[in-house]
Structure formats: structure tokens, C-alpha cells
Amino acid sequence: MKQIKNEYREKDGHELALICAETALDTKAEDIRILDVRGLTTFTEYFVIMSGKSTRHVQALAESIEGKLRSKRVRTSKAEGLSDGMWVLLDFDDVVVHIFFRDQRKFYDLEGLWSEAKQIEFNQPTS
């Protein structure tokens, strides 16, 4: 198994969540949110939630985020939904990325389900 590059070996979940969000922003994701779910769940520390404009855009966002972290030798332990492109889940252990097609995101309302989670700010332009 490859080692994580030195500059990413010490990154915590917060920093990895920011990398995911910034990569999504570069790939034109919409309405990106980072939720700190530490203390609310035992399976991860952060959710990164975003929307894509089409199923192909959702797939491209997932590929971009996965590629960015793979280049840092951080691998997903699980990826689900990539073939359909309606809701893709990337599990990086400390960070779980949810990429939704717009209508799917409204239906599942993860932000509402995890409303107790603190939202993490990052440099995102306002529209």
C-alpha cells in the first residue's frame, strides 16, 4: 500500500474536507456545504455536500475530488452511485462527500437531517 505524501500525512478531517470543497468549487459545484458532524455520529467527522447541474456533472465532480485526493495518495474506502450520477457518495473515512443532482438533494435534505451540525466556512463566492 502506498504511503500518504508527507504534506498530507498530517492533514486532519477538517483540512481534507476543505480540499474536497475547494476541488468541487474548481469543478463548478453548486451550493457547497461542509458540516462538522463530530460528536453527532461515529462513522465520520465531516460531510461535504454539494450539487451538480446534471448527472454527468455529478459524475465529473466525483471523479475530480477522487482524483485530487488520489494524487495525494488518499484513497476512498467506498464510492457509491457513480454510474447513476444522481447521488454519489465518496467515503474518505474522516470525510464523507455527498454529491447530488439538484432535485435529489432537495428530496434527501441532509442539511435538515443534520441541522445540529456546525457549518464550516470556506472561501466560496456568493452568487
Backbone as numpy.savetxt, mean C-alpha at the origin, in Angstrom:
# Nx Ny Nz CAx CAy CAz Cx Cy Cz
18.23 -17.00 0.25 17.40 -15.82 0.25 18.28 -14.57 0.25
17.91 -13.60 -0.59 18.70 -12.38 -0.67 18.49 -11.53 0.57
19.52 -10.84 0.93 19.45 -9.92 2.07 18.84 -8.60 1.62
18.16 -7.94 2.52 17.66 -6.60 2.25 18.86 -5.66 2.20
18.84 -4.75 1.23 19.94 -3.79 1.11 20.12 -3.06 2.43
21.35 -2.69 2.73 21.67 -2.06 4.01 20.79 -0.85 4.32
20.55 0.00 3.30 19.78 1.21 3.59 18.31 0.92 3.87
17.85 -0.28 3.56 16.46 -0.64 3.84 16.33 -1.65 4.97
17.43 -2.19 5.42 17.41 -3.17 6.50 16.85 -2.57 7.78
17.14 -1.31 8.01 16.72 -0.65 9.24 15.38 0.08 9.12
14.77 0.04 7.94 13.50 0.74 7.74 12.40 0.03 8.52
11.60 0.82 9.20 10.47 0.23 9.92 9.23 0.29 9.04
8.12 -0.19 9.56 6.88 -0.21 8.81 6.45 1.17 8.35
6.65 2.17 9.19 6.28 3.55 8.85 7.01 4.00 7.59
8.31 3.79 7.57 9.11 4.22 6.42 8.75 3.44 5.16
8.48 2.13 5.30 8.08 1.34 4.14 6.70 1.78 3.63
5.80 2.14 4.53 4.49 2.65 4.13 4.65 3.94 3.32
5.55 4.81 3.75 5.80 6.06 3.02 6.37 5.77 1.63
7.27 4.80 1.53 7.83 4.43 0.22 6.72 3.92 -0.69
5.83 3.10 -0.17 4.69 2.59 -0.96 3.81 3.74 -1.43
3.50 4.67 -0.53 2.63 5.79 -0.87 3.28 6.70 -1.92
4.57 6.97 -1.76 5.27 7.83 -2.71 5.38 7.18 -4.08
5.59 5.86 -4.11 5.63 5.13 -5.37 4.26 5.17 -6.04
3.20 5.01 -5.25 1.84 5.09 -5.79 1.56 6.48 -6.35
2.01 7.49 -5.65 1.82 8.87 -6.10 2.51 9.08 -7.45
3.72 8.55 -7.60 4.46 8.65 -8.86 3.75 7.92 -10.00
2.92 6.93 -9.66 2.20 6.13 -10.65 0.76 6.62 -10.78
0.50 7.83 -10.28 -0.79 8.52 -10.44 -1.95 7.87 -9.70
-1.69 7.26 -8.54 -2.78 6.73 -7.71 -3.61 7.89 -7.20
-4.86 7.60 -6.90 -5.77 8.62 -6.38 -6.06 8.36 -4.91
-6.28 9.43 -4.17 -6.75 9.39 -2.78 -5.97 8.39 -1.92
-4.68 8.62 -1.82 -3.80 7.73 -1.06 -3.92 8.04 0.43
-4.08 7.01 1.22 -4.17 7.14 2.68 -3.25 6.11 3.33
-2.59 6.56 4.39 -1.79 5.64 5.22 -2.45 5.60 6.58
-2.82 4.41 7.03 -3.44 4.23 8.33 -2.49 3.48 9.25
-2.29 4.01 10.43 -1.49 3.36 11.47 -2.44 2.46 12.27
-2.34 1.15 12.05 -3.24 0.21 12.72 -2.55 -0.54 13.85
-1.39 -0.04 14.27 -0.71 -0.66 15.42 -1.62 -0.56 16.63
-1.73 -1.62 17.37 -2.59 -1.66 18.54 -4.03 -1.99 18.21
-4.40 -1.94 16.94 -5.75 -2.28 16.53 -5.82 -3.66 15.89
-4.69 -4.16 15.43 -4.61 -5.47 14.81 -3.25 -6.09 15.08
-3.16 -7.38 14.94 -1.89 -8.08 15.20 -1.18 -8.51 13.93
-1.82 -8.36 12.76 -1.23 -8.91 11.53 -0.41 -7.91 10.73
-0.49 -6.62 11.05 0.30 -5.62 10.36 0.35 -4.34 11.19
1.18 -3.40 10.76 1.29 -2.13 11.45 0.63 -0.99 10.68
0.68 -1.04 9.35 0.17 0.05 8.53 -0.62 -0.49 7.35
-1.67 0.24 6.99 -2.38 0.03 5.73 -2.04 1.22 4.84
-1.78 0.95 3.58 -1.69 1.99 2.57 -2.84 1.71 1.62
-3.76 2.66 1.51 -4.98 2.47 0.72 -4.99 3.51 -0.39
-5.37 3.08 -1.59 -5.40 3.99 -2.73 -6.41 3.50 -3.75
-6.70 4.36 -4.73 -7.60 4.01 -5.82 -6.89 4.14 -7.15
-7.33 3.31 -8.09 -6.87 3.38 -9.47 -8.04 3.75 -10.37
-7.72 4.31 -11.53 -8.74 4.81 -12.45 -9.38 3.70 -13.29
-8.71 2.57 -13.42 -9.20 1.45 -14.22 -8.58 0.17 -13.65
-9.06 -0.96 -14.10 -8.47 -2.22 -13.62 -7.01 -2.31 -14.04
-6.69 -1.85 -15.23 -5.30 -1.87 -15.68 -4.44 -0.93 -14.83
-4.98 0.22 -14.44 -4.24 1.15 -13.60 -4.00 0.53 -12.22
-5.00 -0.18 -11.68 -4.84 -0.87 -10.40 -3.69 -1.88 -10.50
-3.67 -2.64 -11.59 -2.61 -3.63 -11.78 -1.24 -2.95 -11.92
-1.20 -1.84 -12.64 0.06 -1.10 -12.82 0.56 -0.55 -11.49
-0.35 -0.05 -10.66 0.04 0.45 -9.33 0.67 -0.67 -8.51
0.03 -1.83 -8.52 0.55 -2.98 -7.76 1.93 -3.38 -8.27
2.08 -3.45 -9.57 3.36 -3.84 -10.16 4.45 -2.81 -9.83
4.08 -1.54 -9.85 5.04 -0.48 -9.55 5.51 -0.54 -8.09
4.57 -0.70 -7.17 4.93 -0.78 -5.75 5.75 -2.02 -5.47
5.30 -3.14 -6.02 6.03 -4.38 -5.81 7.44 -4.29 -6.41
7.55 -3.69 -7.59 8.86 -3.52 -8.23 9.78 -2.62 -7.43
9.23 -1.54 -6.89 10.04 -0.61 -6.09 10.62 -1.31 -4.86
9.77 -2.05 -4.16 10.26 -2.73 -2.96 11.14 -3.93 -3.32
10.84 -4.58 -4.44 11.69 -5.70 -4.88 13.09 -5.18 -5.20
13.18 -3.97 -5.76 14.50 -3.39 -6.07 15.29 -3.14 -4.78
14.58 -3.03 -3.67 15.22 -2.88 -2.36 15.34 -4.21 -1.64
14.98 -5.28 -2.37 14.99 -6.65 -1.87 14.01 -6.87 -0.72
12.92 -6.12 -0.75 11.82 -6.36 0.17 10.76 -7.08 -0.65
10.38 -8.25 -0.26 9.44 -9.06 -1.03 8.08 -9.11 -0.35
7.05 -9.27 -1.19 5.72 -9.47 -0.63 5.64 -10.90 -0.14
4.94 -11.09 0.96 4.70 -12.45 1.40 3.43 -12.98 0.75
2.60 -12.06 0.27 1.37 -12.47 -0.38 0.87 -11.33 -1.27
0.38 -11.70 -2.44 -0.27 -10.74 -3.34 -1.55 -11.40 -3.83
-2.65 -10.68 -3.72 -3.94 -11.23 -4.12 -4.68 -10.24 -5.00
-5.45 -10.76 -5.97 -6.32 -9.94 -6.79 -5.70 -9.31 -8.01
-4.44 -9.61 -8.28 -3.74 -8.94 -9.38 -4.37 -9.24 -10.74
-4.84 -10.45 -10.95 -5.39 -10.80 -12.26 -6.70 -10.08 -12.56
-7.52 -9.83 -11.54 -8.80 -9.14 -11.75 -8.66 -7.62 -11.79
-7.80 -7.08 -10.96 -7.57 -5.64 -10.94 -8.68 -4.82 -10.30
-9.53 -5.46 -9.52 -10.60 -4.73 -8.83 -10.17 -4.31 -7.42
-9.45 -5.21 -6.75 -8.90 -4.94 -5.42 -7.65 -5.80 -5.29
-6.51 -5.16 -5.28 -5.24 -5.87 -5.14 -4.73 -5.64 -3.73
-4.30 -6.70 -3.10 -3.73 -6.64 -1.76 -2.29 -7.11 -1.85
-1.37 -6.28 -1.37 0.05 -6.63 -1.29 0.43 -6.65 0.18
0.92 -7.77 0.65 1.26 -7.94 2.06 2.77 -7.95 2.22
3.30 -6.88 2.82 4.73 -6.77 3.10 4.99 -6.95 4.60
4.19 -7.74 5.26 4.24 -8.00 6.69 3.87 -6.77 7.52
4.79 -5.83 7.71 4.50 -4.64 8.52 3.59 -3.65 7.80
3.47 -3.80 6.48 2.64 -2.91 5.67 1.77 -3.75 4.75
0.48 -3.46 4.73 -0.44 -4.09 3.79 -0.98 -2.99 2.89
-0.79 -3.17 1.59 -1.22 -2.20 0.60 -2.53 -2.69 -0.03
-3.53 -1.81 -0.04 -4.82 -2.10 -0.66 -4.98 -1.15 -1.84
-5.11 -1.71 -3.04 -5.28 -0.90 -4.25 -6.64 -1.26 -4.84
-7.53 -0.27 -4.86 -8.90 -0.50 -5.28 -9.21 0.19 -6.61
-10.07 -0.45 -7.39 -10.77 0.26 -8.45 -11.77 1.14 -7.72
-12.00 2.35 -8.19 -12.77 3.37 -7.46 -14.04 2.84 -6.78
-14.93 2.19 -7.54 -16.21 1.74 -6.97 -16.03 0.68 -5.89
-15.05 -0.17 -6.05 -14.78 -1.20 -5.05 -14.37 -0.57 -3.73
-13.59 0.47 -3.78 -13.13 1.13 -2.56 -14.30 1.70 -1.76
-15.23 2.34 -2.46 -16.40 2.88 -1.78 -17.22 1.77 -1.13
-17.36 0.65 -1.81 -18.16 -0.46 -1.30 -17.55 -1.04 -0.02
-16.24 -1.30 -0.02 -15.60 -1.94 1.14 -15.28 -0.96 2.27
-15.07 0.30 1.97 -14.90 1.36 2.97 -13.94 0.98 4.11
-12.72 0.63 3.75 -11.73 0.27 4.78 -11.45 1.42 5.74
-11.46 2.64 5.23 -11.22 3.78 6.10 -12.31 3.87 7.17
-13.54 3.55 6.82 -14.64 3.54 7.79 -14.51 2.40 8.78
-14.12 1.23 8.27 -13.95 0.06 9.15 -12.81 0.27 10.15
-11.79 0.97 9.73 -10.62 1.22 10.58 -10.57 2.69 10.99
-11.72 3.26 11.29 -11.80 4.69 11.61 -11.03 5.07 12.86
-10.74 4.12 13.71 -9.96 4.41 14.93 -8.46 4.56 14.63
-8.05 4.15 13.43 -6.63 4.23 13.08 -6.22 5.68 12.81
-5.03 6.01 13.24 -4.47 7.34 12.99 -4.03 7.42 11.53
-4.38 8.53 10.85 -3.93 8.74 9.49 -2.54 9.39 9.52
-1.65 8.85 8.72 -0.27 9.35 8.63 -0.18 10.32 7.46
0.37 11.47 7.72 0.55 12.49 6.68 1.79 12.18 5.84
1.71 12.50 4.55 2.87 12.43 3.68 2.66 13.47 2.59
3.70 13.74 1.84 3.66 14.80 0.83 2.80 14.37 -0.35
1.53 14.74 -0.29 0.59 14.43 -1.36 -0.05 15.72 -1.82
0.00 15.98 -3.12 -0.63 17.22 -3.58 -2.14 17.18 -3.38
-2.73 18.31 -3.08 -4.19 18.39 -2.94 -4.78 18.73 -4.29
-5.95 18.11 -4.58 -6.58 18.40 -5.88 -7.74 19.32 -5.73
